[in-house]
Amino acid sequence: MEGKNCIVTGGNSGIGFETALALAMLGANVIILSRSQDKAEAAVKSIKAKSQNNHVDFILADLSSQKSIRDAAKYIRREFDKIDVLVNNAGTWFSSLELTEDGIERQFAVNHMAYFLLTHELLASLVKSDDARIICVGSDSHFHGKMNFDDLSLGKKYHGIKAYAQSKLANALFVYELDRQLKGRNIHNISINCVQPGLVKTDIGLKHTISLHGLAWRIRRMGGVSPAKGAETSIYLASSNQIKSESGKYWDKCKPKPSSKRSYDTNDAAKLWKICNGLSGISDYFSTLE
Ligand SMILES: NC(=O)c1ccc[n+]([C@@H]2O[C@H](COP(=O)([O-])OP(=O)(O)OC[C@H]3O[C@@H](n4cnc5c(N)ncnc54)[C@H](OP(=O)(O)O)[C@@H]3O)[C@@H](O)[C@H]2O)c1
């Protein structure tokens, strides 16, 4: 991975940290996106020490804010001649309904809109790589998800787990749609895949949840794998030569597998695409490539 520029969102903890560490171990230039200066500095210090690779840095970005995403992307475009790997990994779980500064339900904003917008903002940098790989960390929770197009924030009857599952279904719909659109434009040097990391022992269910949900997560995650194990498929997709031309697939344990029936609904994918363009003020998703 020497000479490759890799962005990992949410690289300061959990699965993202282990992904960033592994890529640094493979010799890549790694940039993590984090919302916390202290956590980012600690993660970068730890990754540098463990990997003995000094080409590790961070950019501060609150991925619930479209302005913050755009500012981070602008900085990346200015600093790096190309991006080879973009791991859209940062994710969150909220028990209660909260809206972002852009008026979007927080899980939908961080878990899906940030993937959608950051990828759009970095397309011009990705296309400069001869083998650009976008990896979106989804979840098998999406099997329980349903797109509530009339009420994406679930404002009428909020349920944190339903909102999480919807955001993860949106990940798969987005991956398949962008894959179709890239192929339709004859762009074959950018691949995009969705990853299911499995049940992983991280703190995701403790950060913004009520105590009952926090307790449920503490019990549930006991049956999970380590963050390093959970990161294996993301690392494989980012670095393996064997899957160079694979795109538009859903991966679990380093193998493709079918995702839910709903995730293959091309009408829903097109509808979501249009809504997300509207929510982020994008008139043409591919405008940066022209
Ligand atoms: N753990 C599981 O069992 C599991 C299962 C399936 C899928 N996943 C997915 O795996 C991905 C990684 O999650 P994880 O389990 O590793 O949890 P985690 O340790 O909490 O990591 C999530 C990362 O996202 C960051 N993040 C959250 N909100 C953010 C925001 N507004 N702006 C910037 N960064 C933000 C977190 O930053 P902070 O440290 O500041 O919070 C953290 O670095 C997520 O997409 C999650 O949905 C996890």
The ligand as an SDF file (V2000), in Angstrom:
LIG
                    3D

 48 52  0  0  0  0  0  0  0  0999 V2000
  -19.9990   -2.6740   16.4600 N   0  0  0  0  0  0  0  0  0  0  0  0
  -20.7910   -3.4460   15.7320 C   0  0  0  0  0  0  0  0  0  0  0  0
  -21.2200   -4.5310   16.1720 O   0  0  0  0  0  0  0  0  0  0  0  0
  -21.1740   -3.0430   14.3430 C   0  0  0  0  0  0  0  0  0  0  0  0
  -21.9740   -3.9310   13.6030 C   0  0  0  0  0  0  0  0  0  0  0  0
  -22.3350   -3.5810   12.2960 C   0  0  0  0  0  0  0  0  0  0  0  0
  -21.8900   -2.3770   11.7700 C   0  0  0  0  0  0  0  0  0  0  0  0
  -21.1250   -1.5360   12.5310 N   0  0  0  0  0  0  0  0  0  0  0  0
  -20.6990   -0.2810   11.9120 C   0  0  0  0  0  0  0  0  0  0  0  0
  -19.2970   -0.1390   12.0410 O   0  0  0  0  0  0  0  0  0  0  0  0
  -18.9500    1.2400   11.9420 C   0  0  0  0  0  0  0  0  0  0  0  0
  -17.9640    1.5790   13.0340 C   0  0  0  0  0  0  0  0  0  0  0  0
  -18.6000    1.4730   14.2980 O   0  0  0  0  0  0  0  0  0  0  0  0
  -17.9010    0.8880   15.6060 P   0  0  0  0  0  0  0  0  0  0  0  0
  -18.6830   -0.2700   16.0480 O   0  0  0  0  0  0  0  0  0  0  0  0
  -16.4420    0.7630   15.3860 O   0  0  0  0  0  0  0  0  0  0  0  0
  -18.2160    2.0510   16.6740 O   0  0  0  0  0  0  0  0  0  0  0  0
  -17.3010    3.1640   17.3530 P   0  0  0  0  0  0  0  0  0  0  0  0
  -16.1260    2.5600   18.0340 O   0  0  0  0  0  0  0  0  0  0  0  0
  -18.2170    4.0160   18.1430 O   0  0  0  0  0  0  0  0  0  0  0  0
  -16.7450    3.9510   16.0970 O   0  0  0  0  0  0  0  0  0  0  0  0
  -17.5390    4.8450   15.3850 C   0  0  0  0  0  0  0  0  0  0  0  0
  -16.6580    5.9650   14.8990 C   0  0  0  0  0  0  0  0  0  0  0  0
  -17.4750    6.9350   14.2400 O   0  0  0  0  0  0  0  0  0  0  0  0
  -17.2040    8.2230   14.7960 C   0  0  0  0  0  0  0  0  0  0  0  0
  -18.3310    9.1440   14.7030 N   0  0  0  0  0  0  0  0  0  0  0  0
  -19.5710    9.0100   15.1890 C   0  0  0  0  0  0  0  0  0  0  0  0
  -20.2880   10.1180   14.9620 N   0  0  0  0  0  0  0  0  0  0  0  0
  -19.4550   10.9920   14.3340 C   0  0  0  0  0  0  0  0  0  0  0  0
  -19.5910   12.3180   13.8500 C   0  0  0  0  0  0  0  0  0  0  0  0
  -20.7210   13.0150   13.9720 N   0  0  0  0  0  0  0  0  0  0  0  0
  -18.5340   12.9040   13.2630 N   0  0  0  0  0  0  0  0  0  0  0  0
  -17.3550   12.2440   13.1400 C   0  0  0  0  0  0  0  0  0  0  0  0
  -17.1570   10.9840   13.5760 N   0  0  0  0  0  0  0  0  0  0  0  0
  -18.1940   10.3840   14.1710 C   0  0  0  0  0  0  0  0  0  0  0  0
  -16.8670    7.9090   16.2430 C   0  0  0  0  0  0  0  0  0  0  0  0
  -16.2640    9.0200   16.8570 O   0  0  0  0  0  0  0  0  0  0  0  0
  -16.3050    9.2140   18.4660 P   0  0  0  0  0  0  0  0  0  0  0  0
  -15.2310    8.2960   19.0010 O   0  0  0  0  0  0  0  0  0  0  0  0
  -16.0070   10.6550   18.6640 O   0  0  0  0  0  0  0  0  0  0  0  0
  -17.6620    8.7960   18.9260 O   0  0  0  0  0  0  0  0  0  0  0  0
  -15.9710    6.7070   16.0660 C   0  0  0  0  0  0  0  0  0  0  0  0
  -14.6830    7.1050   15.6650 O   0  0  0  0  0  0  0  0  0  0  0  0
  -20.2580    2.0190   12.0050 C   0  0  0  0  0  0  0  0  0  0  0  0
  -20.6370    2.4120   10.7100 O   0  0  0  0  0  0  0  0  0  0  0  0
  -21.2350    0.9820   12.5510 C   0  0  0  0  0  0  0  0  0  0  0  0
  -22.5630    1.2550   12.1770 O   0  0  0  0  0  0  0  0  0  0  0  0
  -20.7530   -1.8410   13.7920 C   0  0  0  0  0  0  0  0  0  0  0  0
  1  2  1  0
  2  3  2  0
  2  4  1  0
  4  5  1  0
  4 48  2  0
  5  6  2  0
  6  7  1  0
  7  8  2  0
  8  9  1  0
  8 48  1  0
  9 10  1  0
  9 46  1  0
 10 11  1  0
 11 12  1  0
 11 44  1  0
 12 13  1  0
 13 14  1  0
 14 15  2  0
 14 16  1  0
 14 17  1  0
 17 18  1  0
 18 19  2  0
 18 20  1  0
 18 21  1  0
 21 22  1  0
 22 23  1  0
 23 24  1  0
 23 42  1  0
 24 25  1  0
 25 26  1  0
 25 36  1  0
 26 27  1  0
 26 35  1  0
 27 28  2  0
 28 29  1  0
 29 30  1  0
 29 35  2  0
 30 31  1  0
 30 32  2  0
 32 33  1  0
 33 34  2  0
 34 35  1  0
 36 37  1  0
 36 42  1  0
 37 38  1  0
 38 39  2  0
 38 40  1  0
 38 41  1  0
 42 43  1  0
 44 45  1  0
 44 46  1  0
 46 47  1  0
M  CHG  2   8   1  16  -1
M  END
$$$$
